[in-house]
Amino acid sequence: MLDHIMLRVKDYAESKRFYDEVLGTLGYRMVMEFEEGGGYGDTKPYFWIGAAGDPHPRLHMAFAAKDHAAVDAFHAKALALGAKDDGAPGLRPHYHASYYGAFVIDPNGHNIEAVCHTPANQLKKAASKKSARKASSARKAAPSKAAAKKKAAPASKRGGARKKSTPRRGR
């Protein structure tokens, strides 16, 4: 559900030293860094710190989205519910090549994001496979014309149906 979270800090260098040491005890390290911000994790940055002149208790939270359409829907719904736009849906290649996100400021002032990391070409392949599976399932579920005719025919007309034999008497 959560993709990453960010804390705003007064002194980035001091906070970096602190989190390098503290998170190091848990096996985490800084895996991505920009001029005044960095992200910690094992292979992916899940916890970020970033410099802010006036840090406040407001947070940045990013929710994982399954595809670009979900990011778009998140942004549209948030704006319709009164959130303030803080970044329209789109690629953010300065984070990485397939980073597709949208940002809003919620009613409490928190920066909320939806993000999809899956490259567009993989999303298209997955969608193609999904529609192929649906079509295959529909074909399997629909009875063939011959089977439908066979079912509709009375038992006496169906292939293999036998007439009742009269019991033999007296032997």
Buried (B, 14 or more C-beta within 10 A) or exposed (E): EEBBEBBBBEEBEEBBEEBBEEBEEEEBBBBBBEEEBBBBBEEEBBBBBBBBEEBEEBBBBBBEBEBBEBBBBBBEEBBEEEBEEBBEBBBBEEBEEBBBBBBBBBEEEBBBBBBBBBEBEEBEEEEEEEEEEEEEEEEEEEEEEEEEEEEEEEEEEEEEEEEEEEEEEEE
